[in-house]
Amino acid sequence: MADSSDFTPSGDDRAPTDRAPATPVPLVTPRKSFARRNWGKLTLVILLGVPAAGLSIWTAVAMTYTYSSGERAGFVQKMSRKGWLCKTWEGTLYTDIARGFRSDSFNFTTRSDSIAQLVDSLSGKRVAVRYDQHVGLPTSCLGDSQYFVTGIRAIPE
């Protein structure tokens, strides 16, 4: 059964008078998502960060993977430190067919100062350089050539 206090005698459907008037509920707008709040920053990260990350991964893979390795014999004619931002040691080795006849030149790079000093000390003498070839380096900042010298030894004449 219904309680008599729930009904008004006039049959009105209005709220009973003993209750407080209803206060209006403020409208709460839902909070925007992270992407909508920070769209400018996310766009900047995508436009700059993704290519930078891709370039870094490409460089790491190209420097880790050795396409070929070997040894070349000849005479070191030049050794110099080059580069605007990234300094590397660049050298030229002239291979020879017979005494006094040059066949071709072999340009190489080394990043190690100790190997560069050893190459420079053996300059003008017959040597054999051990190298690794890294193909697909994205910039010349890592070296002007694909061939990176990892060792050198003098060859007796």
The 8 nearest C-alpha neighbors of each residue, nearest first, counted from 0:
[[1, 2, 3, 5, 4, 6, 7, 8],
 [0, 2, 3, 5, 6, 4, 7, 8],
 [1, 3, 4, 5, 0, 6, 7, 8],
 [4, 2, 5, 6, 1, 7, 8, 0],
 [3, 5, 2, 6, 7, 15, 1, 8],
 [6, 4, 3, 2, 7, 1, 15, 14],
 [7, 5, 4, 3, 8, 10, 15, 2],
 [6, 8, 9, 10, 11, 5, 15, 4],
 [7, 9, 10, 6, 11, 3, 4, 5],
 [8, 10, 11, 7, 6, 12, 13, 15],
 [11, 9, 8, 7, 12, 6, 13, 5],
 [12, 10, 9, 13, 7, 8, 6, 14],
 [13, 11, 10, 14, 7, 6, 15, 9],
 [14, 12, 11, 15, 7, 16, 10, 6],
 [13, 15, 16, 12, 18, 11, 7, 17],
 [16, 14, 17, 18, 13, 7, 5, 6],
 [17, 15, 18, 14, 19, 20, 13, 7],
 [16, 18, 15, 19, 14, 20, 4, 5],
 [19, 17, 16, 15, 20, 14, 21, 13],
 [20, 18, 21, 17, 16, 22, 15, 14],
 [19, 21, 18, 22, 16, 14, 17, 23],
 [22, 20, 19, 23, 18, 24, 14, 16],
 [23, 21, 24, 20, 19, 25, 18, 26],
 [22, 24, 25, 21, 26, 20, 27, 19],
 [25, 23, 22, 26, 21, 27, 28, 20],
 [26, 24, 27, 23, 22, 28, 21, 29],
 [25, 27, 28, 24, 23, 29, 30, 22],
 [28, 26, 25, 29, 30, 24, 31, 23],
 [29, 27, 26, 30, 31, 25, 32, 24],
 [28, 30, 27, 31, 32, 26, 35, 33],
 [29, 31, 28, 32, 27, 33, 36, 35],
 [32, 30, 35, 36, 29, 33, 34, 28],
 [33, 31, 35, 34, 36, 30, 37, 29],
 [32, 34, 36, 35, 37, 31, 38, 30],
 [33, 35, 37, 38, 32, 36, 41, 31],
 [36, 34, 32, 38, 33, 37, 31, 39],
 [35, 37, 33, 34, 38, 32, 31, 39],
 [38, 36, 34, 40, 39, 35, 33, 41],
 [39, 37, 41, 34, 35, 40, 36, 42],
 [40, 38, 42, 41, 37, 43, 36, 44],
 [41, 39, 43, 42, 37, 38, 44, 45],
 [40, 42, 44, 38, 43, 39, 45, 37],
 [43, 41, 45, 39, 40, 44, 38, 46],
 [42, 44, 40, 46, 41, 45, 47, 39],
 [45, 43, 48, 41, 47, 42, 46, 40],
 [44, 46, 42, 49, 48, 43, 47, 41],
 [45, 47, 43, 44, 42, 48, 49, 50],
 [48, 46, 44, 45, 49, 50, 43, 51],
 [49, 47, 44, 51, 45, 50, 52, 46],
 [48, 50, 52, 45, 51, 47, 53, 46],
 [51, 49, 53, 52, 48, 47, 54, 46],
 [52, 50, 48, 54, 53, 49, 55, 47],
 [51, 53, 55, 49, 50, 54, 48, 56],
 [54, 52, 50, 56, 51, 55, 57, 49],
 [55, 53, 57, 51, 52, 56, 58, 50],
 [56, 54, 52, 58, 53, 57, 51, 59],
 [55, 57, 59, 53, 58, 54, 60, 52],
 [58, 56, 54, 60, 55, 59, 53, 61],
 [59, 57, 61, 55, 56, 60, 62, 54],
 [58, 60, 56, 62, 57, 61, 63, 55],
 [59, 61, 63, 57, 58, 62, 64, 56],
 [62, 60, 58, 64, 63, 59, 136, 57],
 [63, 61, 59, 60, 64, 58, 133, 136],
 [64, 62, 60, 61, 59, 65, 133, 58],
 [63, 65, 61, 62, 60, 66, 133, 134],
 [66, 64, 133, 67, 132, 131, 63, 68],
 [65, 67, 132, 133, 64, 134, 68, 131],
 [68, 66, 132, 65, 131, 69, 133, 130],
 [69, 67, 131, 130, 132, 65, 66, 70],
 [68, 70, 130, 129, 131, 67, 71, 128],
 [69, 71, 129, 128, 130, 127, 72, 68],
 [72, 70, 127, 128, 129, 73, 69, 94],
 [73, 71, 127, 126, 94, 128, 70, 125],
 [72, 74, 94, 93, 125, 126, 92, 95],
 [73, 75, 125, 93, 92, 123, 124, 126],
 [76, 74, 92, 122, 123, 91, 77, 93],
 [77, 75, 91, 92, 123, 74, 122, 93],
 [76, 78, 90, 91, 75, 79, 122, 92],
 [77, 79, 90, 89, 119, 88, 91, 76],
 [80, 78, 89, 88, 81, 90, 77, 87],
 [79, 81, 88, 87, 89, 86, 78, 82],
 [82, 80, 86, 87, 88, 79, 89, 83],
 [81, 83, 86, 85, 84, 87, 140, 80],
 [82, 84, 85, 86, 81, 140, 87, 139],
 [85, 83, 82, 86, 140, 81, 87, 141],
 [84, 86, 140, 82, 83, 87, 141, 81],
 [85, 87, 82, 81, 84, 80, 83, 88],
 [88, 86, 110, 80, 81, 142, 89, 109],
 [87, 89, 80, 109, 79, 108, 110, 81],
 [90, 88, 108, 79, 78, 107, 80, 87],
 [89, 91, 78, 77, 107, 106, 108, 79],
 [92, 90, 106, 77, 105, 76, 75, 107],
 [91, 93, 75, 105, 74, 104, 76, 73],
 [94, 92, 104, 74, 73, 103, 105, 75],
 [95, 93, 73, 102, 103, 101, 72, 104],
 [96, 94, 101, 102, 97, 100, 73, 93],
 [95, 97, 102, 100, 101, 98, 94, 99],
 [98, 96, 100, 95, 99, 101, 102, 94],
 [97, 99, 100, 95, 96, 101, 94, 156],
 [98, 100, 97, 101, 95, 96, 102, 94],
 [101, 99, 97, 98, 95, 96, 102, 94],
 [102, 100, 95, 103, 94, 96, 93, 99],
 [101, 103, 95, 94, 96, 100, 104, 93],
 [104, 102, 94, 93, 101, 105, 95, 92],
 [103, 105, 93, 92, 94, 106, 91, 102],
 [104, 106, 92, 91, 93, 107, 103, 94],
 [107, 105, 91, 90, 92, 104, 144, 108],
 [106, 108, 146, 90, 144, 147, 89, 91],
 [109, 107, 89, 147, 88, 142, 146, 144],
 [108, 110, 88, 147, 148, 111, 87, 89],
 [109, 111, 87, 88, 112, 108, 147, 115],
 [110, 112, 114, 113, 109, 115, 88, 87],
 [111, 113, 115, 114, 116, 110, 88, 109],
 [112, 114, 116, 115, 111, 117, 118, 110],
 [113, 115, 117, 116, 111, 112, 118, 150],
 [116, 114, 112, 118, 113, 117, 119, 111],
 [117, 115, 119, 113, 114, 118, 120, 112],
 [116, 118, 114, 120, 119, 115, 113, 121],
 [119, 117, 115, 121, 116, 120, 114, 122],
 [120, 118, 116, 122, 117, 121, 115, 78],
 [119, 121, 117, 118, 122, 116, 115, 123],
 [122, 120, 118, 119, 124, 123, 117, 153],
 [121, 123, 75, 119, 124, 120, 76, 118],
 [122, 124, 75, 74, 76, 121, 125, 120],
 [125, 123, 122, 74, 121, 126, 75, 153],
 [124, 126, 74, 73, 154, 153, 123, 72],
 [127, 125, 153, 154, 72, 73, 152, 74],
 [128, 126, 72, 71, 152, 151, 70, 153],
 [127, 129, 151, 71, 70, 150, 130, 72],
 [128, 130, 70, 150, 149, 148, 69, 151],
 [131, 129, 148, 147, 149, 68, 69, 70],
 [130, 132, 68, 147, 146, 67, 65, 133],
 [131, 133, 146, 67, 145, 66, 65, 68],
 [132, 134, 65, 145, 66, 61, 62, 131],
 [135, 133, 136, 145, 132, 66, 61, 65],
 [136, 134, 137, 61, 133, 145, 58, 57],
 [135, 137, 61, 138, 134, 58, 133, 62],
 [136, 138, 135, 58, 139, 57, 54, 61],
 [139, 137, 140, 136, 141, 142, 58, 143],
 [138, 140, 142, 143, 141, 137, 136, 144],
 [139, 141, 138, 85, 142, 82, 84, 143],
 [142, 140, 139, 138, 85, 143, 87, 136],
 [143, 141, 139, 140, 144, 108, 87, 145],
 [142, 144, 139, 108, 145, 141, 89, 140],
 [145, 143, 146, 142, 107, 108, 106, 147],
 [144, 146, 133, 132, 134, 147, 143, 107],
 [145, 147, 132, 107, 144, 131, 108, 130],
 [148, 146, 108, 109, 130, 131, 107, 132],
 [147, 149, 130, 109, 129, 150, 108, 146],
 [148, 150, 130, 129, 147, 131, 151, 109],
 [151, 149, 129, 148, 128, 114, 152, 130],
 [150, 152, 128, 127, 129, 118, 126, 153],
 [153, 151, 127, 126, 154, 128, 150, 129],
 [152, 154, 126, 125, 127, 155, 151, 121],
 [153, 155, 126, 125, 156, 152, 127, 124],
 [156, 154, 153, 125, 126, 124, 152, 127],
 [155, 154, 125, 124, 153, 126, 98, 73]]
